[in-house]
């Protein structure tokens, strides 16, 4: 395998700094799931050893998908765009895989991968990977469900302008427009459900009018922080605008949706938001479901929007998760 190029040292320095500031709980560790273990054993047995130096690229966005890689040690950064000013998507560390999505979807590499520390990898060629898919029925779908969450572990970086709301650190409306369509595409291919949840903080205008916009900003920041702390790895929170937020919940269907959202938000809002004065929040929520409520962004947004207004009309402080 030919020698890989190096990313600019200025970008490498930024990436290392960004990784140092990722909370420990977000530096996703390996799991004991049987599927993970089986994949590791297969790659250990049939994979080719590969070593990367710090700053060395593994592959580039737009390259052909020629294989996947198991990270035995080290940290890799997943990047998009011009490497002189890239957008950081996430980090991958030991016991994780990179390169699997392009293989599963038969597309060119959707991101550039570079080592920010020395890294030892196991490489599995496309030919051997295809043999694995043929050998184990349903392996491709299960691999996608297990590993696709790693594409969603997006961390803010100073050069990821536009993808994050600067006030709350939730993902932005711009990011939502992109991610919703990506989620629909993947859900159609791999046949899994997901929920779209509109969240509207009740009587937020009164907070601003009574205590001022600075106090209102503190409330928004704390609300988003509490919700994000309780999210699963696959879940995403977006600030849609003002006091409106949106959740995308992978694998949550109509049967689980209302109780899941109610529990999540009850835990997030169970104690008043500290400050002068302490403020107790409630919310109105409306949930739509893929594919029951539609298979387009417009259909899902319309259904969730109608249901959040149903919650408001019934007195606020509630979740509407179906046709009422």
TORKESE-511732 format. One line per 8 residues: their letters; for each residue x, y, z of N, C-alpha, C. Coordinates in steps of 0.05 Angstrom, whole numbers, plus 5000, padded with zeros to 4 digits. Layout:
residues N
a	X Y Z X Y Z X Y Z  ... .
This chain:
residues 324
xxxxxxxx	5017 4976 5000 5000 5000 5000 5018 5025 5000  5012 5044 4982 5030 5066 4978 5029 5085 5002  5050 5101 5005 5052 5120 5026 5030 5141 5023  5017 5148 5045 4995 5167 5045 5005 5195 5049  4990 5215 5040 4997 5243 5044 4992 5252 5072  5004 5274 5079 5000 5286 5105 4981 5310 5103  4964 5313 5124 4947 5337 5125 4964 5361 5135  4956 5385 5130 4971 5409 5139 4975 5408 5169 .
xxxxxxxx	4999 5416 5178 5005 5415 5207 4986 5434 5223  4978 5456 5211 4960 5474 5225 4933 5460 5230  4923 5444 5211 4898 5430 5215 4902 5407 5235  4924 5393 5233 4930 5372 5253 4930 5383 5281  4941 5406 5285 4942 5418 5312 4913 5424 5321  4896 5435 5304 4869 5441 5311 4854 5415 5318  4858 5394 5302 4844 5369 5307 4852 5357 5334  4877 5358 5341 4886 5348 5366 4874 5364 5389 .
xxxxxxxx	4873 5390 5386 4861 5407 5406 4831 5401 5409  4817 5397 5387 4788 5391 5388 4784 5364 5402  4801 5344 5396 4797 5318 5409 4802 5320 5439  4821 5336 5447 4827 5339 5476 4803 5351 5491  4786 5367 5477 4764 5380 5490 4737 5364 5487  4738 5341 5474 4714 5324 5473 4710 5312 5500  4686 5314 5512 4681 5302 5538 4687 5272 5537  4697 5262 5559 4705 5233 5561 4681 5215 5554 .
xxxxxxxx	4657 5223 5562 4634 5205 5557 4628 5204 5527  4638 5223 5511 4633 5223 5482 4655 5210 5466  4677 5203 5480 4698 5188 5466 4690 5158 5467  4673 5151 5447 4659 5125 5448 4678 5102 5450  4675 5086 5470 4692 5063 5474 4681 5039 5461  4696 5017 5461 4687 4992 5449 4664 4981 5466  4648 4964 5454 4626 4951 5468 4631 4921 5470  4615 4908 5486 4617 4879 5488 4596 4865 5471 .
xxxxxxxx	4583 4880 5453 4562 4868 5437 4573 4846 5420  4558 4824 5418 4567 4801 5404 4574 4807 5375  4558 4825 5362 4564 4832 5335 4590 4846 5332  4596 4865 5350 4622 4878 5349 4645 4858 5352  4641 4840 5371 4662 4820 5376 4667 4802 5352  4645 4794 5339 4648 4777 5315 4662 4791 5293  4656 4817 5289 4670 4833 5268 4699 4835 5274  4706 4840 5300 4734 4843 5307 4749 4817 5302 .
xxxxxxxx	4737 4794 5309 4750 4769 5305 4755 4764 5275  4736 4770 5259 4739 4766 5230 4761 4783 5219  4762 4809 5226 4782 4827 5216 4810 4819 5227  4811 4810 5251 4837 4802 5263 4848 4778 5248  4830 4760 5239 4838 4735 5225 4845 4740 5196  4830 4758 5182 4833 4760 5153 4843 4788 5145  4846 4807 5163 4854 4833 5156 4884 4836 5152  4892 4856 5137 4920 4862 5132 4929 4885 5151 .
xxxxxxxx	4953 4882 5163 4963 4903 5181 4970 4928 5167  4964 4951 5179 4970 4977 5168 4976 4996 5190  4997 5013 5186 5006 5032 5206 5004 5060 5194  4993 5079 5210 4993 5107 5202 5008 5124 5222  5023 5143 5211 5036 5163 5228 5016 5186 5234  5022 5201 5255 5005 5224 5262 5005 5243 5238  4981 5251 5229 4978 5269 5207 4975 5255 5180  4979 5229 5179 4978 5215 5154 4949 5208 5146 .
xxxxxxxx	4942 5211 5121 4915 5205 5112 4912 5175 5106  4888 5165 5112 4882 5137 5105 4869 5136 5077  4850 5154 5072 4839 5157 5045 4826 5185 5043  4819 5193 5019 4808 5219 5014 4779 5218 5006  4764 5239 5012 4737 5242 5002 4737 5241 4972  4720 5224 4960 4719 5220 4931 4735 5196 4922  4752 5184 4939 4767 5160 4931 4748 5137 4927  4755 5117 4911 4739 5092 4909 4738 5078 4936 .
xxxxxxxx	4716 5064 4941 4714 5049 4966 4727 5021 4962  4751 5018 4970 4766 4993 4964 4768 4975 4988  4757 4983 5012 4759 4965 5035 4750 4980 5060  4751 4965 5083 4745 4978 5108 4768 4972 5128  4768 4987 5150 4791 4986 5168 4781 4984 5197  4794 4966 5212 4789 4964 5241 4811 4977 5255  4805 4995 5274 4825 5010 5289 4833 4994 5313  4858 4984 5314 4868 4970 5337 4878 4989 5358 .
xxxxxxxx	4890 5011 5350 4899 5032 5369 4901 5058 5354  4900 5080 5369 4903 5107 5357 4876 5120 5353  4877 5145 5343 4854 5162 5339 4854 5173 5311  4831 5170 5297 4828 5180 5270 4807 5202 5269  4811 5222 5252 4791 5244 5248 4777 5239 5222  4750 5243 5222 4734 5241 5198 4727 5269 5188  4736 5276 5164 4735 5304 5154 4720 5305 5128  4708 5328 5122 4697 5334 5096 4706 5361 5086 .
xxxxxxxx	4707 5363 5059 4715 5388 5047 4744 5391 5042  4752 5416 5036 4780 5423 5031 4797 5419 5056  4819 5404 5053 4836 5398 5076 4851 5423 5086  4850 5445 5072 4861 5469 5082 4842 5482 5102  4817 5475 5101 4796 5486 5119 4773 5465 5121  4778 5442 5132 4758 5420 5132 4736 5424 5153  4715 5408 5149 4694 5406 5169 4698 5380 5184  4701 5381 5210 4704 5357 5226 4677 5344 5231 .
xxxxxxxx	4675 5319 5224 4650 5304 5230 4651 5290 5257  4673 5275 5261 4675 5260 5286 4703 5249 5289  4708 5235 5311 4732 5220 5315 4726 5190 5317  4744 5174 5309 4742 5145 5314 4767 5136 5328  4764 5118 5347 4787 5108 5362 4786 5078 5363  4803 5066 5380 4807 5037 5380 4781 5021 5383  4779 4998 5369 4756 4980 5369 4734 4990 5351  4739 5009 5334 4719 5020 5316 4727 5015 5287 .
xxxxxxxx	4708 5018 5269 4712 5013 5240 4710 5039 5225  4725 5043 5204 4722 5065 5185 4720 5053 5157  4706 5067 5140 4705 5059 5112 4682 5040 5104  4665 5033 5124 4644 5013 5118 4621 5024 5103  4614 5050 5107 4590 5061 5095 4592 5062 5065  4615 5071 5054 4618 5073 5025 4616 5045 5013  4627 5025 5026 4626 4998 5016 4597 4988 5015  4582 4992 5037 4555 4983 5038 4537 4996 5018 .
xxxxxxxx	4542 5022 5013 4524 5037 4995 4536 5039 4967  4559 5026 4962 4571 5025 4936 4575 5053 4924  4587 5071 4940 4592 5098 4931 4621 5105 4937  4630 5127 4926 4657 5136 4933 4659 5146 4962  4683 5148 4971 4687 5157 4999 4673 5184 5004  4657 5185 5025 4642 5210 5031 4658 5228 5049  4681 5220 5058 4697 5237 5077 4726 5228 5074  4744 5246 5084 4772 5240 5086 4778 5231 5114 .
xxxxxxxx	4795 5211 5117 4803 5201 5144 4833 5205 5147  4840 5217 5170 4868 5222 5176 4874 5215 5205  4898 5205 5210 4906 5198 5238 4915 5223 5252  4906 5227 5277 4916 5250 5293 4935 5240 5314  4938 5213 5316 4959 5201 5332 4970 5178 5315  4991 5165 5323 4999 5141 5310 4977 5120 5313  4972 5105 5292 4949 5086 5292 4956 5060 5279  4948 5038 5292 4951 5011 5280 4923 5002 5272 .
xxxxxxxx	4921 4992 5246 4896 4985 5235 4897 4957 5223  4873 4945 5219 4870 4921 5204 4854 4928 5179  4864 4921 5155 4851 4928 5130 4838 4903 5118  4812 4906 5110 4797 4884 5097 4790 4894 5069  4799 4880 5049 4794 4888 5022 4765 4885 5014  4758 4899 4993 4730 4898 4983 4722 4869 4976  4741 4854 4964 4735 4827 4956 4729 4810 4980  4745 4812 5001 4740 4796 5025 4715 4806 5040 .
xxxxxxxx	4710 4832 5039 4686 4842 5051 4661 4832 5037  4661 4831 5010 4638 4820 4996 4634 4791 5002  4656 4777 5006 4654 4749 5013 4641 4745 5041  4647 4764 5059 4635 4763 5085 4604 4768 5083  4596 4787 5066 4568 4793 5063 4553 4768 5052  4566 4754 5033 4554 4730 5022 4553 4707 5041  4572 4706 5059 4575 4684 5078 4554 4686 5100  4548 4710 5109 4531 4714 5132 4506 4729 5124 .
xxxxxxxx	4483 4716 5121 4458 4730 5113 4451 4753 5132  4444 4775 5120 4436 4798 5136 4459 4814 5148  4483 4806 5143 4506 4819 5156 4508 4848 5148  4503 4855 5123 4505 4883 5114 4486 4901 5129  4461 4893 5132 4441 4909 5145 4448 4913 5175  4456 4891 5188 4463 4893 5216 4488 4910 5220  4507 4908 5202 4531 4924 5204 4523 4954 5201  4505 4960 5183 4497 4988 5179 4483 4998 5204 .
xxxxxxxx	4465 4982 5216 4451 4992 5239 4470 4996 5263  4489 4979 5265 4508 4981 5288 4527 5004 5284  4537 5007 5260 4559 5026 5256 4551 5054 5246  4527 5056 5235 4518 5082 5224 4517 5104 5246  4513 5096 5271 4512 5115 5293 4538 5131 5295  4560 5119 5285 4586 5133 5288 4588 5156 5268  4572 5156 5247 4571 5179 5230 4557 5202 5243  4541 5196 5264 4525 5217 5277 4538 5229 5301 .
xxxxxxxx	4562 5219 5308 4576 5229 5332 4591 5254 5324  4577 5274 5315 4590 5299 5305 4597 5316 5329  4622 5326 5328 4631 5344 5349 4637 5371 5338  4630 5392 5353 4636 5419 5343 4666 5424 5340  4673 5439 5320 4700 5448 5316 4700 5477 5306  4721 5491 5310 4720 5520 5304 4717 5524 5274  4724 5504 5257 4721 5508 5229 4697 5493 5217  4677 5487 5234 4653 5474 5224 4630 5494 5223 .
xxxxxxxx	4636 5518 5212 4617 5540 5212 4590 5531 5199  4568 5539 5212 4542 5534 5200 4529 5509 5209  4543 5490 5219 4531 5464 5227 4522 5463 5256  4530 5483 5271 4522 5484 5299 4510 5511 5306  4491 5510 5325 4480 5535 5336 4500 5545 5356  4510 5569 5352 4531 5579 5369 4522 5585 5398  4496 5589 5402 4487 5594 5429 4484 5569 5445  4471 5549 5434 4464 5525 5450 4481 5501 5445 .
xxxxxxxx	4498 5501 5424 4514 5478 5416 4498 5455 5405  4471 5458 5402 4456 5439 5387 4464 5442 5357  4457 5422 5341 4462 5426 5312 4443 5446 5301  4451 5458 5279 4437 5481 5268 4413 5473 5250  4397 5493 5242 4376 5489 5223 4388 5479 5196  4411 5491 5188 4424 5483 5164 4432 5453 5165  4443 5445 5188 4450 5417 5191 4426 5399 5190  4404 5408 5202 4379 5392 5202 4369 5386 5174 .
xxxxxxxx	4370 5407 5157 4360 5403 5130 4376 5381 5115  4402 5380 5121 4420 5360 5109 4415 5333 5122  4416 5332 5148 4415 5306 5163 4388 5292 5159  4366 5307 5158 4340 5294 5155 4339 5279 5129  4348 5291 5107 4348 5278 5082 4367 5254 5081  4390 5256 5094 4408 5234 5097 4395 5211 5112  4381 5217 5133 4368 5197 5150 4346 5183 5134  4331 5198 5118 4310 5186 5101 4323 5167 5081 .
xxxxxxxx	4344 5175 5068 4357 5158 5049 4367 5131 5061  4380 5133 5084 4390 5109 5097 4367 5091 5107  4347 5104 5118 4324 5088 5128 4310 5073 5106  4309 5086 5082 4296 5072 5059 4313 5048 5050  4340 5052 5051 4357 5030 5042 4357 5007 5062  4359 5013 5087 4363 4993 5108 4338 4986 5124  4316 4999 5116 4289 4992 5126 4287 4993 5157  4295 5015 5168 4291 5019 5197 4274 5044 5201 .
xxxxxxxx	4259 5045 5223 4242 5068 5229 4258 5090 5243  4248 5114 5242 4258 5135 5260 4235 5155 5265  4239 5172 5286 4220 5192 5293 4232 5220 5290  4215 5238 5282 4221 5267 5281 4204 5280 5302  4217 5295 5321 4202 5307 5343 4206 5337 5343  4184 5352 5341 4185 5381 5346 4182 5386 5375  4200 5403 5387 4198 5411 5415 4195 5441 5416  4175 5450 5430 4170 5478 5433 4168 5485 5463 .
xxxxxxxx	4187 5501 5473 4186 5508 5502 4162 5525 5507  4146 5517 5527 4121 5531 5533 4127 5558 5546  4112 5579 5537 4113 5606 5548 4141 5617 5550  4158 5611 5530 4185 5621 5531 4185 5652 5527  4166 5662 5511 4166 5691 5507 4163 5706 5534  4148 5694 5552 4144 5707 5578 4170 5708 5594  4188 5689 5590 4214 5689 5603 4230 5713 5593  4230 5716 5566 4245 5739 5555 4233 5766 5563 .
xxxxxxxx	4206 5767 5562 4193 5793 5569 4196 5800 5598  4196 5780 5616 4197 5785 5645 4225 5788 5655  4243 5771 5646 4270 5771 5658 4292 5780 5639  4285 5785 5614 4305 5795 5595 4316 5773 5577  4327 5782 5555 4338 5763 5535 4363 5748 5545  4378 5760 5562 4402 5746 5572 4394 5722 5589  4373 5726 5605 4363 5703 5621 4350 5682 5602  4336 5692 5582 4325 5674 5562 4346 5657 5548 .
xxxxxxxx	4369 5669 5542 4391 5654 5529 4401 5633 5549  4404 5639 5574 4413 5620 5594 4394 5596 5595  4368 5601 5593 4348 5580 5594 4351 5562 5569  4355 5574 5546 4358 5558 5521 4383 5540 5523  4405 5552 5532 4430 5537 5534 4427 5513 5553  4414 5518 5576 4411 5496 5596 4392 5475 5586  4370 5483 5573 4351 5464 5562 4365 5446 5542  4380 5457 5523 4393 5440 5503 4414 5422 5516 .
xxxxxxxx	4429 5433 5536 4449 5416 5549 4436 5392 5563  4414 5397 5577 4401 5375 5591 4390 5353 5572  4379 5362 5550 4368 5343 5531 4391 5327 5518  4413 5340 5511 4435 5326 5498 4449 5306 5516  4450 5312 5542 4462 5294 5561 4448 5267 5561  4422 5267 5558 4406 5243 5560 4401 5228 5533  4412 5239 5511 4407 5227 5485 4425 5202 5482  4415 5184 5466 4431 5161 5458 4451 5170 5437 .
xxxxxxxx	4471 5153 5431 4491 5161 5411 4479 5166 5384  4458 5152 5376 4446 5155 5350 4427 5179 5347  4420 5191 5370 4400 5213 5369 4414 5240 5363  4399 5258 5351 4409 5284 5344 4390 5306 5352  4400 5328 5364 4384 5351 5372 4392 5375 5355  4372 5389 5344 4376 5412 5327 4361 5436 5339  4372 5459 5337 4357 5484 5343 4344 5493 5317  4318 5491 5316 4303 5497 5291 4300 5527 5288 .
xxxxxxxx	4298 5541 5310 4295 5570 5309 4282 5580 5334  4292 5602 5346 4280 5613 5370 4280 5593 5392  4256 5587 5403 4254 5567 5425 4244 5540 5414  4247 5535 5388 4239 5510 5376 4263 5492 5371  4261 5467 5379 4282 5447 5374 4270 5423 5360  4287 5407 5347 4279 5383 5334 4297 5360 5342  4285 5337 5347 4300 5313 5352 4297 5293 5329  4318 5279 5321 4316 5256 5304 4324 5232 5320 .
xxxxxxxx	4306 5212 5322 4310 5189 5339 4310 5164 5323  4333 5153 5318 4335 5129 5301 4324 5105 5315  4308 5089 5301 4298 5064 5312 4273 5067 5330  4264 5092 5334 4240 5096 5351 4216 5098 5333  4197 5080 5337 4173 5078 5321 4149 5089 5336  4125 5087 5324 4101 5098 5336 4094 5085 5362  4101 5060 5366 4095 5047 5391 4111 5057 5414  4136 5064 5409 4155 5073 5430 4157 5103 5432 .
xxxxxxxx	4150 5117 5411 4156 5146 5410 4146 5163 5432  4119 5164 5438 4109 5182 5458 4122 5178 5486  4123 5152 5494 4134 5147 5521 4164 5153 5522  4178 5148 5500 4207 5154 5499 4212 5184 5502  4197 5200 5487 4201 5229 5487 4193 5240 5514  4170 5230 5525 4161 5240 5551 4181 5235 5573  4192 5211 5573 4212 5204 5593 4237 5221 5590  4246 5224 5566 4270 5239 5560 4267 5268 5570 .
xxxxxxxx	4245 5280 5564 4241 5308 5572 4233 5312 5601  4219 5292 5612 4213 5294 5641 4239 5294 5657  4258 5276 5649 4283 5275 5663 4299 5301 5659  4298 5312 5634 4313 5336 5628 4302 5361 5644  4276 5361 5649 4263 5385 5661 4254 5380 5689  4263 5359 5702 4253 5351 5728 4261 5371 5750  4282 5386 5746 4291 5406 5766 4291 5433 5753  4285 5455 5768 4285 5482 5757 4313 5489 5746 .
xxxxxxxx	4313 5507 5727 4339 5517 5716 4348 5539 5736  4372 5535 5746 4382 5553 5767 4387 5581 5756  4389 5600 5774 4393 5627 5766 4374 5645 5781  4373 5670 5773 4355 5689 5786 4334 5699 5767  4309 5690 5771 4301 5670 5790 4304 5642 5778  4302 5620 5794 4300 5593 5782 4275 5591 5765  4278 5577 5743 4256 5575 5724 4249 5546 5718  4224 5539 5721 4215 5512 5715 4202 5512 5687 .
xxxxxxxx	4212 5495 5669 4202 5494 5642 4183 5471 5637  4165 5475 5618 4150 5452 5606 4153 5455 5576  4143 5436 5562 4146 5435 5533 4121 5424 5520  4118 5430 5495 4098 5418 5478 4113 5403 5456  4105 5378 5450 4120 5362 5431 4101 5349 5411  4109 5347 5387 4095 5332 5366 4113 5314 5351  4105 5289 5348 4122 5269 5336 4111 5259 5310  4128 5256 5289 4120 5242 5265 4139 5218 5261 .
xxxxxxxx	4130 5199 5245 4145 5173 5243 4150 5166 5214  4175 5158 5209 4182 5146 5183 4180 5116 5185  4166 5103 5167 4154 5113 5143 4124 5118 5145  4112 5113 5169 4082 5115 5171 4071 5142 5162  4084 5164 5170 4074 5190 5164 4084 5202 5138  4100 5186 5124 4111 5195 5098 4140 5188 5095  4150 5190 5071 4177 5183 5065 4192 5207 5052  4181 5231 5057 4195 5255 5048 4198 5274 5072 .
xxxxxxxx	4217 5292 5070 4221 5311 5091 4197 5328 5096  4184 5336 5074 4160 5354 5076 4138 5340 5091  4132 5315 5085 4111 5300 5098 4116 5297 5127  4141 5290 5135 4147 5286 5163 4146 5312 5178  4156 5334 5167 4155 5359 5180 4126 5369 5184  4109 5365 5164 4081 5373 5166 4067 5358 5188  4071 5332 5189 4058 5315 5210 4066 5323 5238  4093 5327 5242 4103 5335 5268 4093 5363 5276 .
xxxxxxxx	4092 5381 5257 4083 5408 5262 4053 5408 5271  4037 5393 5258 4008 5391 5265 4005 5380 5294  4022 5361 5301 4019 5348 5327 4029 5366 5350  4049 5382 5344 4058 5400 5365 4037 5421 5371  4022 5429 5350 4000 5448 5354 3977 5435 5368  3973 5409 5364 3953 5394 5380 3960 5395 5409  3986 5391 5415 3995 5392 5443 3989 5419 5456  3995 5440 5441 3990 5467 5451 3960 5472 5455 .
xxxxxxxx	3943 5462 5436 3915 5467 5438 3902 5452 5462  3915 5431 5470 3904 5415 5493 3916 5424 5520  3929 5447 5520 3938 5457 5545 3968 5458 5549  3983 5450 5529 4012 5450 5531 4022 5430 5551  4049 5428 5553 4061 5410 5573 4055 5380 5567  4054 5373 5541 4048 5346 5534 4060 5338 5507  4060 5311 5502 4070 5300 5477 4047 5289 5461  4045 5296 5436 4026 5284 5418 4041 5267 5398 .
xxxx	4036 5241 5398 4052 5223 5382 4037 5208 5362  4013 5216 5355 3997 5202 5335 3973 5218 5327  3957 5208 5310 3933 5222 5301 3913 5224 5324  3908 5248 5333 3889 5252 5355 3864 5266 5345 .
